[in-house]
Amino acid sequence: MFSRRNFLFQSILGTFGLSFNSCNAKTPNKSTSKMTTKPNSNFKPTVISTWNNGLSANEAAWKVIEVGGKAIDAVEAGVRVVEADPKTTSVGYGGFPDRDGNVTLDACIMDETGNCGSVCFLKHIKHPISVARKVMDNTPHVILAGQGALQFALEQGFEKENLLTPKAKAAWEKWKKESNYHPIINIENHDTIGLLAIDQNGDISGACTTSGLAFKMQGRVGDSPIIGAGLFVDNEVGGATATGMGEAVLKTLGSFLVVELMRQGKTPQEACEEAVMRIVKNQNYKDFQIGYLAIDKQGNYGAYCIHSGFDFAVYQGGKNQLIDSPSYVKS
């Protein structure tokens, strides 16, 4: 039935010459595909990502970009590096658990056509970003959650693993003595890896993945797997991703806001600043961090955060560098 509806819908679009750009419009998306059109010279192939672990993520993503690969493949490859690193306690394998000792992961991915996929409250799978990619490519849905996401991942050939490392378990055991959460600015243990890329064809894609707030309540989901909150891409305009306290980002749909501000004519820097100010004006921002990262179609980028200390990695023009973001509150 789904295939028949798709056939009829596409026939109608062809008849009336309409275009369609939506997360729910699934189009074929083959991994490791190469460019077939001539690159536009008015942009710079770029990879940009949050925090210092973005340097290694950028390297992996750039290897895809430099050989003519698609941005969607690059962003997936990039964040997988961080997901597999047990030293990163806020993403993937090694991520700090919830208050019951379970490592639960959230991730989303979005390509240049508006297709997207997401998983949340996923256990036992090291690479939630690749499961999100499968949701995007192989299902009519956008989000799969919890046990359903795990079942789907296993059906797709992913291996079930124990993601709780000795380091993370020790931190959880220590936390249980008082069982109280007080965020410390930039040491909040929920620092998402968000990554955006422009490929040699000028197309933009993005990925976002996290283990979420350390010692969170069972079932808590933040902004990272929510399209429009933790990540948003509009190939006509640019892309944005968020990091920090997910609840604050969710309340403002921050990444969507940043991209729409760019559509209205703001630069990536101006858009990130405005998105942060929306939070500063309406929420008690003194005890948490939010950082936004954005890129436009030409490869111009911007970043802004509430408190100083947020940094981001940029790979552009053959150079991969770490940059400190400007902030609303100065240290």
N, C-alpha and C positions, 0 to 999 in steps of 0.2 A: 504493500500500500504506500509506504513512504517513497519508494522508487517511482511509482506511478504518479504520485502527486508532484514529485520533483520534475518528472518529464513534462507534465501538463503545465506546470508553473513556468518552466524554462521556455516552453513553446509560446506561452502568452507573452513573455518578455521579448522573445525574438520577433513576434508579430508587431508589437507596438514600439519596438526600438528602445525599451526601457533598460536602465542599469540598476543594479542592486548591490548594496554594500551593507552587510549585516553579519553579526556574529553567528546568526542561525543559518546563513546561506553557506552551506558546505561546498567547497570546490576542491577538486583534486589537488593534492599538495605533496609532491614526491620529494623525499629527502635526498640530499646530495645532488639536486638538479642544478644545471648551469644556465648562464644567461644566454638568451638568444637574440636580444635586441641591442641596438647600439647605445652605449652609455651616453647620458646627457652630461655635458661639460659644466653645467651650472651648479654642481654640488660636489661635496667632498665625501668619499667613502669614510665612514666613521663608526667606531664602537665606543660606547660610553656606559659606565656602570657605577653603582654605588659602593662606597667604602674601599678600603685598601685591598681587600681580597678581589676587588674588581680588576686589579692589574693582571692577575693570572687568568681571570675569566676573559678579559680582553684579548690576551694572547691567543687563547683557543678560538675565540670568535674570529679574530683577524685571519687566522689560517684558512678559514672558510672563505672569507671575503676576498683575500688576495688572489685566490685561484678562480675567481668568478662565481663562487657559490652564492646562494640566496641568503638574504638577511634572516629569514626564519630559521634556516639551518644553523646560521652563525650564533644566534642568540641562545638556541637550545644547547649547542656545543659549549658555549661560554659558561653558562650557569651550572652545567653539569660538573665542571671542575670544582666549583665551590660546594656543591651538594655532596661530593665524594670526599671532601676534606674533613677528617675528624677533628682538626684543630679549630674549625669554625663552629662555634657552639650555638649559632642561631639559624643554621641552614642545614637541611639534610642529615646525613650520617654524622653523629656527634652532637646534634642539636639537643639542647636541654629539654627535658620532658615536661609534661603537665604535672599537676600536683599529685596525681596518682601514679606517676612513674612511667607514663606512656609517651613515647616520641610520636607526635602527630604532625604531619607536614601539609603545607598549603602551597599551591603554585598555579600560575596561569601563563598563557602564551597567546600572542596575537600577531597575525601576519598582515601583509600589505593590502589584502583584499577585504579586511574586516573580519575574516574568520578568526575564531578564538576557541580556546579550550581551557578548562580549569578543573582542579581537584582540591578538595579541602577535607580536613580531618582524616587524612590518609595515613595508615600505619604500615610498617614493615617493608616499605619500598624506598630504596635509596634515592631514586631519581624521579621525584614527583613531576618535574617539568616534562619529562618524556612521556609520562602517563597523560598529562594535560595535552601534549601534542597528539597522542593517540585519540583522546576524546575529540579534539578538533578535527582530525583527519578521518576517523573511522566511525563516528556516531553522528546522529542528528542533534545531539545535545551540546550544551556549553559547559555545564558544571555537573560533576559527579562527586558524591560525598561519602565519607565514612566507609562502612562495610561494602557498599555498592561500588565505590571507587577501587577498593582493594580487590573485590571479585573481578572487576573489569581488568585491572592491571595483571592479575594472574592469568586471566584468559588470553591476554595479549602477549604472554610469555615472560613477564617480569618475575624475578625471583623474590621470594619472601625472606627477609633478613631481620636479625636483631639489630636495631639502630641505636640502642642505648650503650654508649661507650663507657668504660670505667670512669673516665673523667666526668662525664655527664651524670653518671649514677652517684658519684661522690658528692657532686654539687647538690643534687637532689636530696641526698641523705642529710647533708648539712642544713639545707633549707627547711626540712621537715621539723627540725628542732624548735623553730618558732613559727613556721608556716605563715609568714607575713611577707607581702611584696611591697617594696618601696623602690620605684624606679630611680636610677642614678643617671644623670644626663650623659648620653653617649656610652653608657655601660649598662644598657637596659636589657641585654640578652634577647633582643628581638630585632636585630639589625638585618633587614632583608637585603638580598642581592637582587637588584633590578638592573637590567641590561637592555640597551637600545642599540640598534645597528642600522646603518645605511649601506646598502651593497653597491656594486659597480653599475647596477641598473638604476640607481637612485631610489630604490624601494626601501621602506622602513618596516621593521618588525621589532617586537619587544618580548621580554620574558621576565618573570618575577617569581622568586621562590624563597621559602622560609620555613623554619620550624616554629615560628610564632613566639609569643610571649612566654618566657621561661616560667614554669610552675603555674601556668594558667589553669583556669577551671576546665574540667573535662568537657570537651565539645566546643570550646571557644574557637572562633574563626575571626581573623583580623581582616585587614584590607588587601593583603597580598594576592589572594586568589580571585578577587572581585574586579572584573573588568570595569574600568571607569574610576576605581578607587586606587588600587595599588599599581595599575598599569592601564594605559590607553594609547592607541595608535590610530591616527588618521593619515593615510598616505598622501593626501592632498596638502596636509598642513605640517605634521610632525608627530612626535611621540613624547610621552612623559611617564615617569615612574616615581614611586614614593617609598620612603623608609621611615622608621620610627614607630611611634605609638599608633597602631592601626585604627583604634577607635576614633581618634581625631580625624584621620584621613577619611574614614567611612562617612563621618557626619557631613563632610563637604564634597564627597566624590572628587577628591583632589586632582587626580591625574586627568580626568575628563575636563575638569575646570581649566587646568593649565593648557591643554590642547585647544579648547574653545577660545581661551583668551588669545592664543596665538592666531587662531582663525580670524579674530577680530582686529588683528594688526599688531599685537604686542610682540616684542622679541621674546625668545625663550627665557632670558633673564628676567624681564619685566613680568612675564606670566608666572614664573616660580615665586617671585616676590609677592605678587598679588594673592596667590593661593595661600601662602604662609600667613599673610595679613588677615585673610578670612578666618583663620584659626585663632590668631592672636586677639582679634576683636571680640570673639564670641566664646572662647574656651579658656580655662585656667591653664595657661601654657607654661607656667614657671617650673613645673616638675617633670616635664617630658620633652622629648625632642621630636621634631618632624623635619625631614629634608625632602625637597623635590628636585628632580633632575629632568631636563627637557632638551629636545633637539628639534630643529626645524628641517625642512626639505633640503636646504642648502648645506647643512652640516654645522650651522651655528648652534651653540649650546648654552645652557644657563643652569644655575643651581642656586638654591637658597634654603636656609634652614632657620629654625627658631634660635637655637643656642649655637655658639661656635663649637667646632670640633667635628663637624661632618665633612668628610672628604670624598672625592670621587675620582675615578680613573677615566682618562680619555686616550684613545688610540686614533691618531689622525696624522696624516702626512708622514708616515713612517716612524712616529714617535709615540710611545706609551708612557703617560705621565700621571702622577697623582696630584690633585689640585685641592686646596682647601676652599670650601664653600663660604661665601659671605653669609652673615647671619644677622638676625634682627636684634638679638641680645649679644652684646659684645662682652668678651671675657676680660 
